[in-house]
Amino acid sequence: MPNSDEHGLDSDFVAQLTQHQLALQMYVRSLLPGDAGASDVVQQANATIWAKRGEFELGTNFKAWAFSVARFEVLNYRKRQARDARLVFSDELEQIVEAELAGMDLRLQERHDALRACLENLRPQDRMLLLHRYSSGGTLAEFAETVGRSVGGLKVTLHRLRSALLGCVERRLSVEEATS
Amino acid sequence: MNRDELRSLIDVALEGGLSEADFLRLEAELSVDPAARREYYDRVLLSTLLEAEADAEKSTTPSDGAPIRLSPRMPSRRWRWAFASMTVLCAGLFAVVAWQWWIQPVAETPDLASHTAAAELTRPGISGSEQQSSGYAILSGQVDAVWDEAASVSTGGIVAPGELRLRSGVARFELFSGVTLVVEGDATFSILSPMEVSVVSGKVRARVPEPAQGFRLLTHAGEVVDLGTEFAVNVTANRSEVHVLEGEVEWHPAGLPAQRLKQGQATQMTPEGQAAFDANPQSFVGAGELQRRIMVQQQSRRERWKLSMDELSQDQRLIVQYRLATIDVAKRQLPNLVTRDVDRASEGAVVAAALASNRWGDAASALDFSPAGSRVRLHVPGEYQNLTLIAWVRINSLDRWYNSLFLTDGHEQGEPHWQIMDDGRLFFSVKKRDVWDMSKGEKDKHIFFSPPFWNTSLSGRWLMLATVYDGANRRVTHYLNGEVLSLEAIPDEYLVTAIRIGDASLGNWGLPERDQPRFAIRNLNGCLDEFNLFGAALSADEIRRLYDDGKP
């Protein structure tokens, strides 16, 4: 029955898309660093990927395919922005990024778990500051205004927190490696 | 581009604040360097994950139940954020350090591997739990300082958390964040974290290096956030001054809008209000001035010590006096500086030990006994009823069962052994008998232990250790820095009235014999810059005076 086949395919497809959601977000973000529109582009890419699910060949690399669709959405987005001054990485660099991110095992789930644990280790105020920054969506200047701090001081603070978190995540992962 | 610069650049890029020039630099770096791309991916991923976490948090936390509300009208918000930022460094320093410890739990046994042949004779110094200390700063120097908490502050020591009152004099602190504070008495203040200091009253000058930018100083009138690099405050009950000596600060006066103060600017807050004026660096003791005063003070202390030592060398009770500053480097010899002629001990022959700085910072004026086999060999003739041993040492660690101070070769009847146990107890004994019957509960000697006086927070600090064997009054007293550690009666059956020394070693024990080259590792892991041996029992007052004359 074509319908059940289709359902079966669809649920597989959804599983794949869900599994690679973080990688997809990461990829788009890496092409649009600091661009507030990145999450919209991801949503648009998801919609397009879903619409084109018939074109995906089972057994081929889903991530690479999803990335190529997303890349197309990134280019579309830039066109819509129609801003000459937009800072865009060279084509060569973008291709390297696409190939590397598609081919790399990022251990996303482990990293996500490690990050959660590391966040728990921060003081509540630090955790709040970071998460608030990432849910606020606005520019750093706007955020600084909201929390009543200087942009410079905040920049330093956030940078340190991020570095501490990254260090923590790496160590967690290497410990897991060593003990597993 | 170095790693730190790259990381900062990436973070700025991800915040959306990158200039075109920096963007091109970043692009160039990412294009050629796979490791740079790896950094980039890590940080992009972190942002992505944090955003996911932030979304999750938002959907699970009711908006009015958020732990911190960010309403701009909330008056205490700056204080809250002050505390938030204070934890940044804790995250940066302590969390990271803690992680490192966590993944390398056995990394704290440094010396053992290098002595593999004899390592089995020693016990690895791993205790059940991680060693810890408490505090945010060390007291790195002081001149004429009078403290209310004299017991808890000493030069070179970690400052215990809590409020401090400096009645008079000047003190310098080095916070673990890299911030240097110069505090002038009369001052009351607390070091709240490596990144935050609260000043109730007094003059405090802060120098803030780049990695500590964001350092905060709190006063009742408001709070200073450093943007680099040097500022000072003068706080009294109803007036607070902030002077920017170099760089820039953010000043958050209580109840007034925040403002930036630049180099040369100053402001004061009084009940009448706020007023600007010119910064006056001269009204605060600077790092250079303090250093000069510390040097002057140290110089005068050193002179006093030399005079005291010269005087002591005339003391007819003295058998040995080695001042390591007088070492003959070419002959590897230590002259015995005592002046008496009878039963004079020999000069010291230096073996293996390396030259080091003494407690006054003079080069080649101390011996470091940590190289394997290190010792000073000497011969002490005569018999003594009483004995006083005094050594100035700087211990790195007590990582062996026995850490030698002064021991006779072998251990025959009448011979003393002076050492430190791995748990920090001073050990002194004089052998009573060469033959004893264990079935009758007999021992060869009685060991006089002090309570543990040492822990790793004393590592690297100069200490005066003294032990007095008073056979006439039948008691043994141990001293640390002129203070009595313990006093114990000599049990009658273990009293020795004729102490003999003969051939002996400073900083190690014994010599391996022919065909038996194995020996226990007992050399002191540390330095010595003075040793005095008396054939008499010095009084507590005399010990105290020697410490006062010799303390750096």
Interface residues (C-beta under 8 A of the other chain):
Chain A: L22 Q25 M26 R29 S30 P33 G34 D35 A36 S39 A85 L87 F89 S90 E92 L93 I96 V97 E100 L101 M104 L106 L108 R111 H112 L115 R116 L119 N121 L122 R123 P124 Q125 D126 M128 L129 L130 L131 H132 R133 Y134 S135 T139 L140 E145 T146 V147 G148 R149 S150 G152 G153 K155 V156 T157 L158 H159 R160 L161 R162 S163 A164 L165 L166 G167 C168 V169 R171 R172 S174 V175 A178
Chain B: R7 S8 I10 D11 V12 A13 L14 E15 G16 G17 L18 E20 F23 E27 L30 S31 R37 Y40 Y41 D42 R43 V44 L45 L46 S47 T48 L49 L50 E51 A52 E53 A54 D55 E57 K58 A66 P67 I68 L70 P72 R77 R78 R80 W81 F83 A84 S85 T87 V88 L89 C90 A91 G92 A95 V96 W99 Q100 W102 I103 Q213 G214 V225 L227 E250 A258 R260
